[in-house]
Amino acid sequence: MLDLWANDRIELVVSPSIMEEYERILARMDRKMPERADFWRLFIAQYSTIVEAPSAFRICRDPKDDMFLDCAVAAVAKYVISGDKDLLTLKNVSGVEILSPATFLSRLGV
């Protein structure tokens, strides 16, 4: 997935709220692996597209996951790729398929 992303074969679309979530995760990583956290900050900034995504959905078992659906729909994305079971159980939301990384890679023939 990372190779596809870094080589512009897939596009990562994020919203400001998703970026805030990633920053919380990276802040925890800073304590143990600051150079790796800095790498990911730069990588995400360089290889992602930021879209404004209004809070529209309230359908996930974990309400914090709704931001990924909001972002995908706002970006008119084809897929949400996730290993999160709360998202995967939804399968399709407003025409956006929700797939595991393995299923997505299989569809691409990778």
KAZIFEN-V786755 format. One record per helix or strand of 2 or more residues. SS is the DSSP state (A for helix, B for strand). FROM is the first residue (numbers start at 1). LEN is the number of residues. If there is no record, write none. Layout:
ss/from/len
SS/FROM/LEN
SS/FROM/LEN
//
This chain:
ss/from/len
A/2/5
B/12/3
A/16/32
B/48/3
A/63/12
B/79/3
A/85/4
B/92/2
B/96/4
A/101/8
//
